[in-house]
């Protein structure tokens, strides 16, 4: 087991001994990340068509400050509250941008 610890540590994993046997676990503490995800409570509802369209328009760079139509306000607020979009209109040419956390999840 000690021989495997070195290569596993190189990829961010550790061996955990449990009553059921050996488990591979992340080497970092993910409790804060898990608490943030649990607080969103969004896994049951998912992303519906409206917010998905607004998110895609933002990703494509076609959602400017002037494109903030009335029907987009609700979806923009929801996406901002989820931490998916950031309000970067003042410094980025009037655009809503993907948050750095969301971009990291998509590997952009």
DSSP file (Angstrom, degrees, kcal/mol; ACC not computed):
  #  RESIDUE AA STRUCTURE BP1 BP2  ACC     N-H-->O    O-->H-N    N-H-->O    O-->H-N    TCO  KAPPA ALPHA  PHI   PSI    X-CA   Y-CA   Z-CA
    1    1 A X     >        0   0    0      0, 0.0     4,-0.9     0, 0.0     3,-0.3   0.000 360.0 360.0 360.0 -34.9    0.0    0.0    0.0
    2    2 A X  H  >  +     0   0    0      1,-0.2     4,-0.7     2,-0.2     3,-0.3   0.839 360.0  59.3 -65.6 -32.5    2.9    2.3    0.7
    3    3 A X  H  > S+     0   0    0      1,-0.2     4,-0.6     2,-0.2     3,-0.3   0.838 106.0  47.6 -65.8 -33.0    4.2    1.8   -2.8
    4    4 A X  H  > S+     0   0    0     -3,-0.3     4,-2.0     1,-0.2    -1,-0.2   0.682  94.4  76.8 -81.5 -18.5    1.0    3.1   -4.4
    5    5 A X  H  X S+     0   0    0     -4,-0.9     4,-2.3    -3,-0.3    -1,-0.2   0.884  91.2  53.2 -62.7 -39.8    0.9    6.2   -2.1
    6    6 A X  H  X S+     0   0    0     -4,-0.7     4,-1.5    -3,-0.3    -1,-0.2   0.961 112.1  41.0 -62.6 -54.8    3.6    8.1   -4.1
    7    7 A X  H  X S+     0   0    0     -4,-0.6     4,-0.7     1,-0.2    -1,-0.2   0.867 116.2  51.5 -62.9 -34.8    2.0    7.7   -7.6
    8    8 A X  H ><>S+     0   0    0     -4,-2.0     5,-2.6     1,-0.2     3,-0.9   0.891 106.0  54.0 -69.0 -38.1   -1.4    8.4   -6.2
    9    9 A X  H ><5S+     0   0    0     -4,-2.3     3,-1.3     1,-0.2    -1,-0.2   0.840 100.1  62.6 -63.3 -31.9   -0.3   11.6   -4.4
   10   10 A X  H 3<5S+     0   0    0     -4,-1.5    -1,-0.2     1,-0.3    -2,-0.2   0.780 108.4  41.5 -65.5 -25.8    1.1   12.8   -7.7
   11   11 A X  T <<5S-     0   0    0     -3,-0.9    -1,-0.3    -4,-0.7    -2,-0.2   0.229 125.7 -98.6-105.9  13.4   -2.4   12.8   -9.2
   12   12 A X  T < 5S+     0   0    0     -3,-1.3    15,-2.6     1,-0.3    16,-0.4   0.755  82.6 120.1  83.2  26.2   -4.1   14.3   -6.0
   13   13 A X  E   < -A   26   0A   0     -5,-2.6     2,-0.3    13,-0.3    -1,-0.3  -0.880  39.6-165.3-122.4 155.5   -5.4   11.1   -4.4
   14   14 A X  E     -A   25   0A   0     11,-2.7    11,-2.4    -2,-0.3     2,-0.5  -0.940  26.5-114.0-131.5 156.7   -4.8    9.3   -1.1
   15   15 A X  E     -A   24   0A   0     -2,-0.3     2,-0.5     9,-0.2     9,-0.2  -0.806  30.3-164.8 -91.7 128.9   -5.6    5.8    0.1
   16   16 A X  E     -A   23   0A   0      7,-3.4     7,-2.9    -2,-0.5     2,-0.6  -0.959  11.6-141.4-117.0 130.4   -8.2    5.7    2.8
   17   17 A X  E     +A   22   0A   0     -2,-0.5     2,-0.3     5,-0.2     5,-0.2  -0.809  29.0 169.6 -93.4 124.3   -8.8    2.6    4.9
   18   18 A X  E >   -A   21   0A   0      3,-3.2     3,-1.3    -2,-0.6    -2,-0.0  -0.779  50.5-101.1-124.9 170.4  -12.4    1.9    5.8
   19   19 A X  T 3  S+     0   0    0      1,-0.3     3,-0.1    -2,-0.3    -1,-0.0   0.783 123.7  53.1 -64.0 -25.2  -14.2   -1.0    7.3
   20   20 A X  T 3  S-     0   0    0      1,-0.3     2,-0.3     0, 0.0    -1,-0.3   0.557 124.3 -92.2 -86.5  -7.5  -15.3   -2.1    3.8
   21   21 A X  E <   -A   18   0A   0     -3,-1.3    -3,-3.2     2,-0.0     2,-0.4  -0.968  69.5 -17.0 136.1-151.9  -11.8   -2.0    2.4
   22   22 A X  E     -A   17   0A   0     -2,-0.3     2,-0.3    -5,-0.2    -5,-0.2  -0.743  55.4-170.7 -96.5 140.5   -9.5    0.5    0.7
   23   23 A X  E     -A   16   0A   0     -7,-2.9    -7,-3.4    -2,-0.4     2,-0.5  -0.953  20.1-133.1-127.9 147.6  -10.9    3.7   -0.9
   24   24 A X  E     +A   15   0A   0     -2,-0.3     2,-0.3    -9,-0.2    -9,-0.2  -0.887  33.6 174.4 -97.3 130.6   -9.3    6.3   -3.1
   25   25 A X  E     -A   14   0A   0    -11,-2.4   -11,-2.7    -2,-0.5     2,-0.1  -0.926  38.1 -89.9-132.6 156.6  -10.2    9.9   -2.0
   26   26 A X  E     -A   13   0A   0     -2,-0.3   -13,-0.3   -13,-0.2     4,-0.1  -0.382  30.4-134.0 -63.1 145.2   -9.1   13.3   -3.1
   27   27 A X  S    S+     0   0    0    -15,-2.6     2,-0.3     2,-0.1   -14,-0.1   0.640  85.1  71.3 -76.5 -13.7   -6.0   14.6   -1.2
   28   28 A X  S    S-     0   0    0    -16,-0.4     2,-0.7     1,-0.0    -2,-0.1  -0.699  93.6-104.3-103.3 156.7   -7.7   18.0   -0.6
   29   29 A X        +     0   0    0     -2,-0.3     3,-0.3     1,-0.1     4,-0.2  -0.698  35.0 178.7 -80.2 116.3  -10.5   18.8    1.7
   30   30 A X     >  +     0   0    0     -2,-0.7     4,-2.7     1,-0.2     5,-0.2   0.222  50.2 105.5-102.2  12.6  -13.6   19.3   -0.4
   31   31 A X  H  > S+     0   0    0      1,-0.2     4,-2.2     2,-0.2    -1,-0.2   0.877  80.8  49.4 -65.0 -36.8  -16.1   20.0    2.5
   32   32 A X  H  > S+     0   0    0     -3,-0.3     4,-2.0     2,-0.2    -1,-0.2   0.920 113.0  47.1 -67.0 -42.6  -16.2   23.7    1.7
   33   33 A X  H  > S+     0   0    0     -4,-0.2     4,-2.2     1,-0.2    -2,-0.2   0.913 112.7  49.5 -63.8 -42.8  -16.9   23.0   -2.0
   34   34 A X  H  X S+     0   0    0     -4,-2.7     4,-2.5     1,-0.2    -1,-0.2   0.880 108.9  52.9 -65.0 -37.5  -19.6   20.4   -1.1
   35   35 A X  H  X S+     0   0    0     -4,-2.2     4,-1.9    -5,-0.2    -1,-0.2   0.892 108.7  50.0 -64.6 -39.4  -21.2   22.9    1.3
   36   36 A X  H  X S+     0   0    0     -4,-2.0     4,-1.0     2,-0.2    -2,-0.2   0.911 112.4  47.1 -64.6 -42.0  -21.4   25.5   -1.4
   37   37 A X  H  X S+     0   0    0     -4,-2.2     4,-0.8     1,-0.2     3,-0.4   0.899 111.5  50.5 -66.2 -40.6  -23.0   23.0   -3.9
   38   38 A X  H  < S+     0   0    0     -4,-2.5     3,-0.5     1,-0.2    -1,-0.2   0.856 105.0  58.2 -65.2 -34.4  -25.5   21.8   -1.2
   39   39 A X  H  < S+     0   0    0     -4,-1.9    -1,-0.2     1,-0.2    -2,-0.2   0.790  97.9  60.8 -67.2 -26.9  -26.5   25.4   -0.5
   40   40 A X  H  < S-     0   0    0     -4,-1.0    -1,-0.2    -3,-0.4    -2,-0.2   0.848  79.9-167.0 -68.8 -32.8  -27.5   25.9   -4.1
   41   41 A X     <  +     0   0    0     -4,-0.8     4,-0.2    -3,-0.5     3,-0.1   0.874  45.3 126.0  46.6  45.3  -30.1   23.2   -3.9
   42   42 A X     >  +     0   0    0     -5,-0.4     4,-2.1     1,-0.1    -1,-0.1   0.366  35.6  92.4-111.9   2.3  -30.4   23.3   -7.7
   43   43 A X  T  4 S+     0   0    0      1,-0.2    -1,-0.1    -6,-0.2     4,-0.1   0.772  84.5  52.3 -73.9 -23.5  -29.7   19.6   -8.5
   44   44 A X  T  4 S+     0   0    0      1,-0.1    -1,-0.2    -3,-0.1    -2,-0.1   0.905 117.5  35.0 -75.7 -41.5  -33.4   18.7   -8.5
   45   45 A X  T  4 S-     0   0    0     -4,-0.2    -2,-0.2     1,-0.1    -1,-0.1   0.858  89.5-172.7 -83.8 -37.0  -34.6   21.4  -10.9
   46   46 A X     <  -     0   0    0     -4,-2.1     2,-0.6     1,-0.1    -1,-0.1  -0.258  43.3 -42.9  73.0-165.7  -31.6   21.6  -13.2
   47   47 A X        -     0   0    0     -4,-0.1    -1,-0.1     4,-0.0     2,-0.0  -0.898  59.7-154.4-105.6 117.9  -31.2   24.2  -15.9
   48   48 A X     >  -     0   0    0     -2,-0.6     4,-1.8     1,-0.1     5,-0.2  -0.227  33.9 -92.2 -85.1 179.1  -34.4   24.9  -17.9
   49   49 A X  H  > S+     0   0    0      1,-0.2     4,-2.3     2,-0.2     5,-0.2   0.876 117.8  55.7 -63.7 -41.2  -34.5   26.3  -21.5
   50   50 A X  H  > S+     0   0    0      1,-0.2     4,-2.0     2,-0.2     5,-0.2   0.964 112.5  38.6 -60.0 -57.5  -34.7   30.0  -20.6
   51   51 A X  H  > S+     0   0    0      1,-0.2     4,-2.8     2,-0.2    -1,-0.2   0.856 114.1  57.4 -62.1 -32.7  -31.6   30.2  -18.4
   52   52 A X  H  X S+     0   0    0     -4,-1.8     4,-2.4     2,-0.2    -1,-0.2   0.904 106.8  48.3 -64.1 -40.0  -29.8   27.9  -20.8
   53   53 A X  H  X S+     0   0    0     -4,-2.3     4,-2.4     2,-0.2    -2,-0.2   0.918 113.2  47.0 -65.2 -43.1  -30.5   30.3  -23.7
   54   54 A X  H  X S+     0   0    0     -4,-2.0     4,-2.2     2,-0.2    -2,-0.2   0.906 112.5  50.4 -65.1 -40.9  -29.3   33.3  -21.7
   55   55 A X  H  X S+     0   0    0     -4,-2.8     4,-2.5     2,-0.2    -2,-0.2   0.911 111.3  47.8 -63.2 -42.9  -26.2   31.4  -20.6
   56   56 A X  H  X S+     0   0    0     -4,-2.4     4,-2.4     2,-0.2    -2,-0.2   0.901 110.2  52.0 -65.8 -40.3  -25.4   30.4  -24.2
   57   57 A X  H  <>S+     0   0    0     -4,-2.4     5,-2.8     2,-0.2     6,-0.6   0.893 111.2  48.1 -62.6 -38.5  -25.9   33.9  -25.4
   58   58 A X  H ><5S+     0   0    0     -4,-2.2     3,-1.0     4,-0.2    -2,-0.2   0.918 110.3  51.2 -66.8 -43.0  -23.5   35.1  -22.7
   59   59 A X  H 3<5S+     0   0    0     -4,-2.5    -2,-0.2     1,-0.3    -1,-0.2   0.881 110.8  48.7 -60.2 -39.5  -20.9   32.5  -23.6
   60   60 A X  T 3<5S-     0   0    0     -4,-2.4    -1,-0.3    -5,-0.1    -2,-0.2   0.542 115.6-117.3 -78.7  -6.9  -21.1   33.5  -27.3
   61   61 A X  T < 5S+     0   0    0     -3,-1.0    -3,-0.2    -4,-0.5    -2,-0.1   0.726  83.7 116.3  79.4  22.0  -20.7   37.2  -26.3
   62   62 A X      < +     0   0    0     -5,-2.8     2,-0.8    -6,-0.2    -4,-0.2   0.247  46.6  88.7-107.4  11.6  -24.1   38.2  -27.6
   63   63 A X        +     0   0    0     -6,-0.6    33,-1.3    33,-0.2    -1,-0.1  -0.802  57.6 168.0-113.1  89.6  -25.7   39.3  -24.3
   64   64 A X  B >   -B   95   0B   0     -2,-0.8     3,-0.9    31,-0.2    31,-0.2  -0.365  52.6 -97.3 -95.1 176.1  -24.8   42.9  -23.8
   65   65 A X  G >  S+     0   0    0     29,-1.7     3,-1.0     1,-0.3    30,-0.1   0.830 126.3  53.3 -62.3 -32.2  -26.1   45.5  -21.4
   66   66 A X  G 3  S+     0   0    0      1,-0.2    -1,-0.3    28,-0.2    28,-0.0   0.669 100.2  62.7 -77.2 -15.6  -28.5   46.7  -24.1
   67   67 A X  G <   +     0   0    0     -3,-0.9     2,-2.7     1,-0.1    -1,-0.2   0.327  67.3 118.6 -90.1   8.6  -29.8   43.1  -24.6
   68   68 A X    <   -     0   0    0     -3,-1.0    -1,-0.1    -4,-0.1     5,-0.1  -0.422  47.7-178.9 -74.5  71.4  -31.1   43.0  -21.0
   69   69 A X    >>  -     0   0    0     -2,-2.7     4,-1.1     1,-0.1     3,-1.0  -0.236  41.7-103.5 -67.9 163.0  -34.7   42.5  -22.1
   70   70 A X  H >> S+     0   0    0      1,-0.3     3,-0.7     2,-0.2     4,-0.6   0.884 121.7  52.3 -57.6 -41.9  -37.4   42.2  -19.5
   71   71 A X  H 3> S+     0   0    0      1,-0.2     4,-0.6     2,-0.2    -1,-0.3   0.710 106.2  55.9 -71.1 -17.6  -37.6   38.4  -19.9
   72   72 A X  H <> S+     0   0    0     -3,-1.0     4,-3.2     1,-0.2     5,-0.3   0.732  88.4  76.5 -82.5 -23.1  -33.9   38.0  -19.4
   73   73 A X  H <X S+     0   0    0     -4,-1.1     4,-2.4    -3,-0.7     5,-0.2   0.902  95.4  47.3 -58.5 -44.0  -33.8   39.8  -16.0
   74   74 A X  H  X S+     0   0    0     -4,-0.6     4,-2.2     1,-0.2    -1,-0.2   0.936 115.7  44.8 -62.2 -46.3  -35.1   36.8  -14.1
   75   75 A X  H  X S+     0   0    0     -4,-0.6     4,-2.6     2,-0.2    -2,-0.2   0.887 111.9  52.1 -67.4 -39.4  -32.7   34.4  -15.8
   76   76 A X  H  X S+     0   0    0     -4,-3.2     4,-2.5     2,-0.2    -1,-0.2   0.924 110.1  49.6 -61.7 -43.4  -29.8   36.7  -15.4
   77   77 A X  H  X S+     0   0    0     -4,-2.4     4,-2.6    -5,-0.3    -2,-0.2   0.914 111.2  48.9 -61.3 -43.1  -30.5   37.0  -11.7
   78   78 A X  H  X S+     0   0    0     -4,-2.2     4,-1.8     2,-0.2    -2,-0.2   0.925 112.9  46.7 -63.8 -44.3  -30.8   33.3  -11.3
   79   79 A X  H  <>S+     0   0    0     -4,-2.6     5,-2.3     2,-0.2     6,-1.3   0.857 112.9  49.9 -67.8 -34.8  -27.5   32.7  -13.1
   80   80 A X  H ><5S+     0   0    0     -4,-2.5     3,-1.0    -5,-0.2    -2,-0.2   0.916 110.2  50.6 -66.8 -42.8  -25.8   35.4  -11.1
   81   81 A X  H 3<5S+     0   0    0     -4,-2.6    -2,-0.2     1,-0.3    -1,-0.2   0.831 108.2  52.6 -65.3 -31.8  -27.1   33.9   -7.9
   82   82 A X  T 3<5S-     0   0    0     -4,-1.8    -1,-0.3    -5,-0.2    -2,-0.2   0.615 115.1-118.6 -76.7 -12.0  -25.8   30.4   -8.9
   83   83 A X  T < 5S+     0   0    0     -3,-1.0    19,-0.4    -4,-0.5    -3,-0.2   0.664  83.8 116.0  82.9  16.4  -22.4   31.9   -9.5
   84   84 A X  S   <S+     0   0    0     -5,-2.3    15,-2.9    -6,-0.2     2,-0.3   0.855  74.2  36.5 -85.2 -38.2  -22.4   31.0  -13.2
   85   85 A X  E     -C   98   0B   0     -6,-1.3     2,-0.4    13,-0.3    13,-0.2  -0.843  67.0-155.9-114.3 151.8  -22.4   34.6  -14.5
   86   86 A X  E     -C   97   0B   0     11,-3.0    11,-2.0    -2,-0.3     2,-1.3  -0.957  26.8-117.3-122.3 147.0  -20.6   37.7  -13.3
   87   87 A X  E     +C   96   0B   0     -2,-0.4     3,-0.2     9,-0.2     9,-0.2  -0.700  49.1 153.4 -85.6  96.6  -21.7   41.3  -14.0
   88   88 A X  E  >  +C   95   0B   0     -2,-1.3     4,-1.8     7,-0.8     7,-0.6  -0.022  28.3 119.4-112.8  26.8  -18.7   42.6  -15.9
   89   89 A X  T  4>S+     0   0    0      5,-0.3     5,-1.5     1,-0.2    -1,-0.2   0.828  70.8  54.1 -66.5 -32.0  -20.6   45.2  -17.8
   90   90 A X  T  45S+     0   0    0     -3,-0.2     3,-0.2     1,-0.2    -1,-0.2   0.873 122.1  25.0 -71.6 -35.7  -18.6   48.1  -16.5
   91   91 A X  T  45S+     0   0    0     -3,-0.2    -2,-0.2     1,-0.2    -1,-0.2   0.517 118.0  55.5-108.7  -5.4  -15.1   46.8  -17.4
   92   92 A X  T  <5S-     0   0    0     -4,-1.8    -1,-0.2     3,-0.2    -2,-0.1  -0.183 118.5 -82.9-126.9  43.7  -15.7   44.5  -20.3
   93   93 A X  T   5S-     0   0    0     -3,-0.2   -28,-0.2     1,-0.2    -3,-0.1   0.776  89.5 -54.6  68.6  26.3  -17.6   46.4  -23.0
   94   94 A X  S   <S+     0   0    0     -5,-1.5   -29,-1.7    -6,-0.4     2,-0.3   0.894  99.3 137.5  78.1  41.2  -21.0   46.0  -21.5
   95   95 A X  E     -BC  64  88B   0     -7,-0.6    -7,-0.8   -31,-0.2     2,-0.5  -0.876  54.4-133.1-122.1 152.0  -21.1   42.2  -21.2
   96   96 A X  E     - C   0  87B   0    -33,-1.3     2,-0.3    -2,-0.3   -33,-0.2  -0.902  38.4-161.3 -92.0 128.5  -22.2   39.5  -18.7
   97   97 A X  E     - C   0  86B   0    -11,-2.0   -11,-3.0    -2,-0.5     2,-0.2  -0.748  23.1 -98.1-114.4 159.6  -19.4   37.0  -18.5
   98   98 A X  E     - C   0  85B   0     -2,-0.3   -13,-0.3   -13,-0.2   -14,-0.1  -0.508  48.1-111.0 -67.3 140.0  -19.0   33.4  -17.3
   99   99 A X     >  -     0   0    0    -15,-2.9     4,-2.5    -2,-0.2     5,-0.2  -0.312  21.9-115.8 -69.0 159.3  -17.6   33.3  -13.8
  100  100 A X  H  > S+     0   0    0      1,-0.2     4,-2.2     2,-0.2     5,-0.1   0.870 116.3  53.6 -65.6 -35.5  -14.1   31.9  -13.4
  101  101 A X  H  > S+     0   0    0      2,-0.2     4,-2.0   -18,-0.2    -1,-0.2   0.929 111.5  44.8 -63.5 -44.6  -15.4   29.0  -11.4
  102  102 A X  H  > S+     0   0    0    -19,-0.4     4,-1.7     2,-0.2    -2,-0.2   0.904 112.6  50.8 -67.8 -40.5  -17.9   28.0  -14.1
  103  103 A X  H  X>S+     0   0    0     -4,-2.5     5,-2.5     1,-0.2     4,-0.5   0.894 109.1  52.3 -61.8 -39.3  -15.3   28.5  -16.9
  104  104 A X  H ><5S+     0   0    0     -4,-2.2     3,-0.8     1,-0.2    -1,-0.2   0.900 106.9  52.6 -63.4 -40.7  -12.9   26.2  -14.9
  105  105 A X  H 3<5S+     0   0    0     -4,-2.0    -1,-0.2     1,-0.3    -2,-0.2   0.852 112.6  44.4 -63.5 -33.7  -15.6   23.5  -14.6
  106  106 A X  H 3<5S-     0   0    0     -4,-1.7    -1,-0.3    -5,-0.1    -2,-0.2   0.496 112.8-123.4 -87.6  -3.9  -16.0   23.7  -18.4
  107  107 A X  T <<5       0   0    0     -3,-0.8    -3,-0.2    -4,-0.5    -2,-0.1   0.911 360.0 360.0  62.5  45.6  -12.2   23.7  -18.8
  108  108 A X      <       0   0    0     -5,-2.5    -4,-0.2    -6,-0.1    -1,-0.1   0.402 360.0 360.0 -92.9 360.0  -12.2   26.9  -20.9
